[in-house]
Structures are given as C-alpha cells and as structure tokens.
Amino acid sequence: MPPLGARERARLPNSSFAYIDSTGRRMLPIHDEAHLRNALARFSRVNFEDDEARDRARMRLLKAAARFGITPLGFVGGQLRPERKLPRGQVTFALADVEGSTELLHVLGDGYGPVLNQLRRLMRSELRRAGGREVDARGDELFAAFGRAAAALQAAVGIQRGIGGHAWGDGISPRVRIGIHTGRPTFTEMGYIGIAVHTVARISTSAHGGQIVISAAARDALGTPLPHGIELLSLGAWRLQGLRESIELLQVRAQDLLDDFPPLRSLAMTARR
C-alpha cells in the first residue's frame, strides 16, 4: 500500500478517518479498502484518549468494513461470533506479550515466524488446558478471557513454565510478559469494552519478560487459600498510564518461574510503595 502523502491526507474530509483526537490529529484513514485494512490491523496499537474515543473509532471501522464488504478479523470483529461463548459478568483477562519481539525479528529474520508460531502453540495449549477463551491474537500478543481468576493464573504459570522449558535453539531464549486483571467489562456486539480491558493491557506492558503481574482485583478474585505452590509478592500501588486511579500490583511467584526482575516498566507515577 503506498503511503498517504501530506497533500492527499489534507484533502480528505474528517469522515475519512476512524479517529480524530482532541487536538485535531486525524488517524486511521478509512477512505479506501487498502487503508481500511491497514487501520484494522493497527487499531489495537493506537493510544486512544479514553474508552469512548476507542469505541467511536471501533464503530467507524466496523461501518467502513461493511461498506467495503470486508469481514474484520482479530479483536475488532472476531468477538462478533456468538459461538465463541466468551465469559460474561465478572471476567478475568490475561494478556501475554513477547518481550523484545522487534529485536528478535532482526536476529532471526525469516526464522522469526516459526518461533512465534511455537510460542502461540505453547500459549494456546495452556489456555485450553485451563479452560480459558482466546479473544484475540494479533502480532506478538495473545489476549484471553476466563470465568475464574484461578484458571487465568493456572494458564499464565503454565505458559511461563512451557516457554522456559522449551528447547529453542539458535541461541535464543524468548520471554513473554503476562498481565492479569479481573473486572466487569461490558459485552456488546463489538466485543469486550470498558476500563478492565485497558487495565490488563497496561499491566501487561508494565511487566518484564518471564514475569506475571496481577492486579489486586485479580488477587481478590482468587480468594484464599491460593493455589498450591503459588505466592504473591506485592509491588506496591501504581498509577498506570491513562488510568485515573492507582492500583496495587503483585508478582506471581512459583517454582520454575523467574523471580528477580527490575522495577516495573512504563509507569506514569508511583502512588505509594
């Protein structure tokens, strides 16, 4: 797809963009099929100002997709299928993300695809074993939903053990960071929306490869006693980017998991330690 030049972009009306932020910056052009497909692929990587802005952009993308006769795949449209039977009400989300994926791509070149596929196979195997539901797999991320917090924790620990114990070869040792959060998202024809979705994304971003970080809400949903062999280490209360309230974050500790990590990543400010 040829890049959209400044002059061509300037001639397009606002209706040709899925998202316009409060400063007037226009993003996600949807004026033709090629740019619409690109916007669908980039949607999850846009830093929207709030939930309402994200939802408006999502609706514009879905309407444009219908206009061009495109069936959206992934997080934008994949949740529209009712047979997926995603959990409702109180939901625990887990978001896994490959650390340093760009650097790994540079190192492996064409060999990156098979490594990513193997990572996904390992993650999906543990997801199914724990009874979770895959919501989206885009790029190097896997987003899943669980009806029980204990199942999300089981899957996350299994994923880290599976990745850590796999013989990767080529001198590489890929690592995945995992965030877990429990909330009550809204389930609409567009899928899950609400602050819980944004929160788990921020928690995942804050973690390091090999680390599992959960929110206090997920800890409370686990109840007591914790699953055998699992310990939680409080990392303090943090204000995460884009979230109004600080939340307590905790690191999951268990046998065969990495344990020593630097301070959490990408945090806007410390509320208390």
Summary of the structure (lengths in Angstrom):
residues: 273
radius of gyration: 19.3
end to end distance: 48.1
largest distance: 62.0
contacts: 840
relative contact order: 0.11
helix: 41%
strand: 25%
